[in-house]
Amino acid sequence: MRLSPLAILPLAASLAAQAPPPPKDIPPGPPPKSYDCYRATTPIQIDGKLDDPAWRSAPWTTSFVDIVGSAKPQPRFRTRAKILWDDQYLYIAAELEEPDVQATLTQHDSIIYHDNDFELFLKPPALVAGQEATGYFEFEINALNTSWDLYLDKPYRLGGRADNSWEIPGLKTAVAIQGTLNQSTDKDKGWTVEIAIPWTAYASRLPVTAPHTGDQWRINFSRVEWLHGRQEPNLKEDNWVWSPQGVVNMHIPEKWGYLTFRDKH
């Protein structure tokens, strides 16, 4: 049965009245974005090039915006991502427009956002002692394919602590540069990233299982962009994200997007 618009209005008002108000420390703003993540129909080679047939049918996210939202200027360079899955991995591809690709950090678990970087924030559903777990995972990578993986038991604003000892067993990453790295005398197109994270990667911190069709996780992406490619005194970075946070703080999972797992198109 299809309700008329007049019938829907009282129902919507009733549902709104029943919904709990958002926590006071969650900034206002538009609802989180969403992405339908389809099964990969063919194998994916993690080489950073994004030319596998499976990626061609995967939709791009919307272009990244300032972390605060529409009140801030549009990013200078476009950033977007794609996501796929199969029985073994979650796959992420990212395309970062960048006229001068720079990176300096080469040691794993360095503070990667001191360089220009690409960041993934992921909160799988998990129960601990019968309650929804507050923990989540963060991954950062630069144009040298240097990465930083960490686990947080809860957001920093709630007293959370970063656990740098978390490592991703079986992780696959690759970066391809469309230009020349650390050479400012020419103009680059940008860099692309491929990431494959096994479903078993989270088990040392949370009882996460591989998803089924229709399951939903929380996810967000961030890009830190420095004026000259790296952190410098007296200069502030740009923070560009997929689903805006409303404030310069990526550690508000309630503002992250919704990732819904789907079968193939």
C-alpha positions as CSV (number, residue, x, y, z in Angstrom):
1,M,0.0,0.0,0.0
2,R,1.3,3.5,-0.9
3,L,0.5,6.3,1.6
4,S,-0.5,9.7,0.4
5,P,1.7,12.6,1.2
6,L,-0.8,13.9,3.8
7,A,-0.7,10.5,5.5
8,I,3.1,10.4,5.5
9,L,3.5,13.7,7.3
10,P,2.0,12.6,10.7
11,L,3.9,9.3,10.5
12,A,7.3,11.1,9.8
13,A,6.6,13.5,12.7
14,S,5.9,10.5,15.0
15,L,9.1,8.7,14.0
16,A,11.1,11.9,14.5
17,A,9.7,12.3,17.9
18,Q,10.7,8.8,18.8
19,A,14.3,9.0,17.5
20,P,16.8,9.8,20.2
21,P,18.6,13.2,19.8
22,P,22.2,13.0,18.7
23,P,24.8,13.4,21.4
24,K,25.7,17.0,22.2
25,D,29.3,16.6,21.2
26,I,28.4,15.5,17.7
27,P,28.5,18.5,15.3
28,P,25.5,19.3,13.2
29,G,25.5,18.9,9.5
30,P,24.1,16.9,6.6
31,P,23.5,13.2,7.1
32,P,26.5,10.9,6.4
33,K,27.1,9.8,2.9
34,S,26.6,6.2,1.7
35,Y,28.3,3.8,-0.8
36,D,27.1,0.5,-2.2
37,C,30.1,-1.8,-2.3
38,Y,29.8,-4.5,-4.9
39,R,31.5,-7.9,-5.2
40,A,34.5,-8.0,-7.4
41,T,33.7,-10.1,-10.4
42,T,37.3,-10.7,-11.5
43,P,40.6,-10.8,-9.6
44,I,42.3,-7.6,-8.6
45,Q,46.1,-7.1,-8.9
46,I,47.3,-4.7,-6.3
47,D,49.7,-2.6,-8.3
48,G,48.3,0.9,-7.8
49,K,47.2,1.3,-11.4
50,L,43.4,0.8,-11.0
51,D,43.1,-0.7,-14.5
52,D,41.7,-4.1,-13.5
53,P,38.4,-4.9,-15.2
54,A,36.7,-5.2,-11.7
55,W,37.3,-1.5,-11.0
56,R,35.7,-0.4,-14.2
57,S,32.2,-1.3,-13.0
58,A,32.8,0.0,-9.4
59,P,31.3,3.5,-8.9
60,W,33.4,6.4,-7.7
61,T,32.5,8.1,-4.5
62,T,31.6,11.7,-4.7
63,S,34.6,14.0,-4.8
64,F,36.0,14.8,-1.4
65,V,35.1,18.1,0.3
66,D,36.6,20.1,3.2
67,I,36.3,18.3,6.5
68,V,34.1,21.0,7.9
69,G,31.7,20.8,5.0
70,S,30.2,23.2,2.5
71,A,30.9,26.3,4.6
72,K,34.6,26.0,3.5
73,P,36.0,26.4,0.0
74,Q,36.1,23.4,-2.4
75,P,39.4,21.5,-2.4
76,R,42.0,22.7,-4.9
77,F,42.5,19.1,-6.2
78,R,40.0,16.3,-6.8
79,T,40.1,13.2,-4.6
80,R,37.8,10.2,-5.0
81,A,37.7,6.5,-4.1
82,K,36.2,3.1,-5.1
83,I,35.5,0.1,-2.9
84,L,35.0,-3.6,-3.8
85,W,34.9,-6.9,-1.8
86,D,35.2,-10.6,-2.2
87,D,35.4,-13.6,0.2
88,Q,39.0,-12.7,1.2
89,Y,39.5,-8.9,1.1
90,L,38.1,-5.4,1.3
91,Y,39.5,-3.5,-1.6
92,I,40.0,0.3,-1.7
93,A,41.2,2.3,-4.7
94,A,41.8,6.1,-4.5
95,E,42.7,8.7,-7.1
96,L,44.4,11.9,-5.9
97,E,44.9,14.8,-8.2
98,E,48.2,16.4,-7.4
99,P,50.4,18.7,-9.6
100,D,53.5,18.1,-7.5
101,V,53.6,14.7,-5.9
102,Q,55.8,14.7,-2.8
103,A,56.6,12.2,0.0
104,T,59.5,11.8,2.4
105,L,58.5,9.2,5.1
106,T,59.8,5.7,4.5
107,Q,59.5,4.0,7.9
108,H,56.4,2.0,8.6
109,D,54.2,3.5,11.4
110,S,55.6,6.9,10.9
111,I,53.1,9.7,11.5
112,I,52.2,9.6,7.8
113,Y,50.0,12.8,7.8
114,H,53.2,14.8,8.2
115,D,53.4,14.1,4.5
116,N,50.5,14.5,2.1
117,D,48.6,11.3,2.5
118,F,45.4,9.2,2.0
119,E,43.6,7.9,5.0
120,L,41.0,5.2,5.7
121,F,38.8,5.1,8.8
122,L,36.8,1.9,9.3
123,K,34.4,0.7,12.0
124,P,33.1,-2.8,11.4
125,P,30.2,-3.9,13.6
126,A,31.3,-6.0,16.5
127,L,29.9,-7.0,19.9
128,V,31.9,-7.0,23.1
129,A,30.2,-8.3,26.2
130,G,26.9,-8.0,24.4
131,Q,27.4,-4.3,23.6
132,E,28.3,-2.7,20.3
133,A,32.1,-2.1,20.3
134,T,33.4,1.4,20.3
135,G,36.7,0.5,18.7
136,Y,37.7,1.3,15.1
137,F,40.6,1.1,12.7
138,E,42.7,3.7,10.9
139,F,45.1,3.4,8.0
140,E,47.3,6.0,6.4
141,I,49.5,5.9,3.3
142,N,51.8,8.3,1.4
143,A,53.0,8.4,-2.2
144,L,56.1,6.3,-1.2
145,N,53.7,3.5,-0.2
146,T,54.7,3.9,3.4
147,S,51.8,3.1,5.8
148,W,50.6,3.5,9.3
149,D,48.0,1.2,10.8
150,L,46.5,1.7,14.2
151,Y,43.5,0.7,16.4
152,L,41.5,3.0,18.7
153,D,39.4,1.5,21.5
154,K,37.1,4.6,21.3
155,P,37.3,8.1,20.0
156,Y,39.9,10.5,21.5
157,R,37.2,12.8,22.8
158,L,35.9,9.9,24.9
159,G,39.3,9.0,26.3
160,G,40.4,6.7,23.5
161,R,44.0,5.7,23.0
162,A,45.8,4.9,19.8
163,D,47.3,1.4,19.6
164,N,50.2,1.5,17.1
165,S,51.0,-2.2,17.8
166,W,48.1,-3.3,15.6
167,E,49.4,-4.6,12.3
168,I,47.4,-5.8,9.3
169,P,48.5,-9.4,8.5
170,G,48.2,-10.1,4.8
171,L,47.8,-6.4,3.9
172,K,48.5,-5.5,0.3
173,T,49.1,-2.0,-0.9
174,A,50.6,-0.3,-4.0
175,V,51.0,3.3,-5.2
176,A,51.3,4.5,-8.8
177,I,52.5,8.0,-9.6
178,Q,51.3,9.8,-12.7
179,G,54.3,12.0,-12.9
180,T,57.6,12.2,-11.0
181,L,58.0,11.9,-7.3
182,N,59.7,14.8,-5.4
183,Q,60.5,16.7,-8.6
184,S,58.9,20.2,-8.6
185,T,60.3,21.2,-12.0
186,D,57.6,19.5,-13.9
187,K,53.8,19.1,-13.5
188,D,52.4,15.8,-12.3
189,K,48.8,14.5,-12.8
190,G,48.6,12.8,-9.4
191,W,48.9,9.5,-7.7
192,T,46.7,6.4,-7.3
193,V,46.5,3.9,-4.4
194,E,45.2,0.3,-4.1
195,I,44.7,-1.4,-0.7
196,A,43.5,-4.9,0.0
197,I,42.7,-5.7,3.7
198,P,41.9,-9.3,4.6
199,W,38.8,-9.9,6.7
200,T,41.0,-11.7,9.3
201,A,42.9,-8.4,9.9
202,Y,40.8,-7.2,12.8
203,A,40.5,-10.3,14.9
204,S,43.4,-9.4,17.2
205,R,41.4,-6.4,18.5
206,L,37.7,-7.0,17.8
207,P,35.6,-10.1,16.9
208,V,35.0,-8.9,13.4
209,T,33.7,-11.4,10.8
210,A,33.6,-11.2,7.0
211,P,30.4,-9.4,5.9
212,H,27.4,-10.8,4.1
213,T,25.4,-9.2,1.4
214,G,23.3,-6.4,3.0
215,D,25.6,-5.9,6.0
216,Q,26.7,-2.3,6.8
217,W,29.9,-0.9,8.1
218,R,30.9,2.7,8.8
219,I,33.7,4.2,6.7
220,N,35.3,7.4,5.9
221,F,38.3,8.7,3.9
222,S,40.6,11.7,4.5
223,R,43.3,13.4,2.5
224,V,45.8,15.6,4.3
225,E,47.3,18.2,1.9
226,W,50.3,20.4,2.9
227,L,51.2,23.4,0.8
228,H,54.6,22.0,-0.1
229,G,53.9,18.3,0.4
230,R,55.0,18.0,4.0
231,Q,54.4,19.5,7.4
232,E,56.2,22.9,7.8
233,P,56.3,25.4,10.7
234,N,53.6,28.0,10.7
235,L,51.6,26.4,7.9
236,K,48.3,24.6,8.3
237,E,47.2,21.6,6.4
238,D,44.0,21.1,4.3
239,N,41.8,18.2,5.4
240,W,39.6,16.9,2.6
241,V,37.2,14.0,3.2
242,W,34.5,12.0,1.6
243,S,31.7,12.4,4.2
244,P,32.2,15.7,6.0
245,Q,32.7,15.7,9.8
246,G,31.4,19.3,10.5
247,V,34.6,20.0,12.5
248,V,38.4,19.4,12.0
249,N,38.3,16.0,13.7
250,M,38.2,12.6,11.8
251,H,37.5,10.7,15.1
252,I,33.8,11.1,15.2
253,P,32.6,7.7,13.7
254,E,28.9,8.9,14.0
255,K,29.7,11.3,11.1
256,W,31.4,8.6,8.9
257,G,29.6,7.3,5.8
258,Y,27.7,4.0,5.5
259,L,29.3,1.2,3.5
260,T,26.7,-1.4,2.4
261,F,27.9,-4.7,0.9
262,R,26.1,-5.7,-2.3
263,D,26.3,-8.6,-4.8
264,K,27.5,-7.8,-8.3
265,H,25.6,-5.4,-10.5
